[in-house]
Amino acid sequence: MQEKKFPKRYLIVFLTFLCTCVCYIERVGFSIAYTIAADAVGVNQSSKGTILSTFYYGYACSQVPGGWAAQKIGGRRVLLLSFVLWSLTSALVPLDPNRVLVLVIARLLVGVAQGFIFPSIHTVLAQWVPPHERSRSVSLTTSGMYLGAAAGMLVLPSLVKLKGPQSVFVAEAILGALWSLLWFRYASDPLRSEHPKAAAAGFGESLLPIKGDQKIKVETGGNVVKTMKIPWKKILISLPVWAIVVNNFTFHYALYVLMNWLPTYFEQGLQLSLQEMGSSKMMPYLNMFIFSNIGGVLADHFVTKRIMSVTKTRKFLNTIGFIVASLALIALPIFRSPGGAVFCSSVALGFLALGRAGFAVNHMDIAPRYAGIVMGVSNTAGTLAGIVGVELTGQLLEAAKRADLDISSPQSWRAVFFIPGLLCIFSSFVFILFSTGERILD
């Protein structure tokens, strides 16, 4: 009897989990290192917001091209190239708040490189993961973002204290290089399927990249020859796609505002030291890691046990996640103790992560063949949310200063957290009205 092998798709999912983990160590690491370096030389909040948001301009530009490139030449190759590019940039750029142009160019480059990553990941997962495993596979992969952010918040402030802000860039470059070596060694495209059901199920060789006008054969009882073309018009006018886009925008608005400004909120809003907060500062992101995986397991359980349809499962988890998150965000500036702030931010981010089992998996429900493309479109909106939210927060805080409000007062931060709270409520209703779990793009 032949020994059962460890499924290769599990290794692929684990490597994509490590990929997102390293990416978010980089993002959190930059916000921590730059905030400390900028505060040391007296950079104002508006200028900090501009530098912190520069990453997202590059990130926005490469989302749709990333989906297109992954579709044409393969997510596996694009993922490796993008990782090598941002790792090299981190290794070579000096962290000096006074060298604004150098930092702007570097953050744009890192943003462009990382913009290719998530469309490529969704293309790879659509190729490897069968439909009944998608929720927990995508949830595990994306939960790497939150574990990476938690690890960054826990370890990197101490690294800055011991070795200085530049040491964060070096550590990130080393992690990027190590992951690139692992991916180069162990990742591959799925083998040609021996089962005709693979194409109908929406995974496997039927989703591999097609070169030029190359024709493909899809076995559905007989050989049918089709030409692969990306249905851009159908994608852009589809209401279910726009439901994903709106929710992606809101999710990332809240996430990026908290990721980039929580260090400032703790240090200046609550007069706390990140180093002295210990492990509590990582709790919001650790909560995201836990709730993201809970959402994935629940979603697959509801679908495979026929408790709910795919459509109802996506809407249920998305709504619960976003509504609870909205309440926590609105309440956040009311709680002035360290424990209260950590609790509210943990609940907000945790339930937002739970909601990802709704909108974030929906790409592969409605368009498994074009998951990378749809992900690129929706993630462009999410990236625009980063540009708007991060920069707007800096301007809101500067406006509070001009109104003679102390940055440590709750009034200075109320609008910062109230805006994403309202967006969460609006987006949950959009998803209820327009989303579906059925395939709409073949």
Phi, psi and omega in degrees: 000128184289136180291135181286126182275153174292123184301132183297329182296331178294321178295318179299314179298318180296320179293324176290328173299312178298324179301308181293328178299311180294320179301319183277338167299319179296315184292313178294321180300318179295316182297323179291308184295316181292319179301315180294316181293320181291319178297327181293333180250010172078030176291135183283168187294323180295318178294321176299317179299322179296313180294317181296330182273347183301321177310318188286338174295313176295320181298319180294323184293334188254004182294302181293316173303326178296317177296319179296314181297318179296324179291322186274315186246356176107131180299327182299313182290316181298320180300316180295314181298318181294322179295317179298319182296311184288330178295317178297320179298315179299322182291329190260346187267131175281142178266093178229108183303338180280343178264072189297315183298318179298316180295320180298312180297317181297316181291327175297316180297314179297320178297314178300314181297314182287341177295336178280345192289308187289321171301323179293319179299315180294326175294316179297314182293323178296328178287321190265328193258125176291158187305321185287354178249002190292318184300310182286332178291314178293322180295319178296315180300310183288336178294341174300329177302316187282324175294322177296317178296320179296315179297320179297315179296328182282315192264320192292325175301322178291323177297319177298318180297322183279316190241354181095162183302325182298333182296334178296318179298319180296315180298319180295319179296321179296315178299319178297319179293319180296317179295319180301319178295318178298315181294318179298323184282320192248341183279148177204168172279154180295147179291157178302125184291139175267000186245122178302335183289344183299316181295317181294327180285342177087040173203172177091206188297336181296345181252006179291156183298144179250130183270128177057230179261023180306139181262151181236152177254129177243120184273115177223057182093338176203171182273117179244127183263128181233152174256131185280116174226142180277121183278073186302318183297315179298321180297313188283340179255004183281125178294320175300324176296317180292331174297319176295316182301312182298316181289327176294319177302310183294315179304312184283332173302309180295314183297312185289325175298313180291319182297318185273335186247351176300319176304318179292321180297316179294315187283318184253326179287322181248359179059045179246154174261130180300322180295324183277348180285343178065218185284347184296331182290342179270353186300319179304319182281326176296323177296322176298318179301314182293310185289330176298315180287325174300316179300317180296316180295316179299315182299312179296324178296314180299321184283311185290328178272002179059031175289320176221157171289167177301317181300311181294324178298312180298316182292320182297308183291323178297316183292313179302313182299312186285325181291315178296319178299322181297319180296318180293321179295317180295327181279342189307310182288349180286325182275117186259355178272155177303317180297319180294318180293317178295319180297310182296316179293328177292317178295316181300309183288325179299313182284332171299319178295321175301319180296340178295338175291352173265280189287327189283338177268343188297337176305314185279343173288310189272339183207068184300325180290331184245029184302320180294322179294310181297321177297320178297318179296311183290326180286337172298317177297319178298325180287321175300326176297323177295317179298310183294309187294314184292316181288320179299323179299316177300319180291323177297320180290322177293323177295323177296322177296317181294336177272014179064030174263138177286139181295344178274355182275147179297332179298326180294333186254354186300310181295327180304317184263339180291322182299306178296331177299314178292322178299323179298318180295313180300314184294323180297323178290323177299317181292320178300319186283323194241349185278163174210156176259003182271152177289126180242348179235116180257000000 
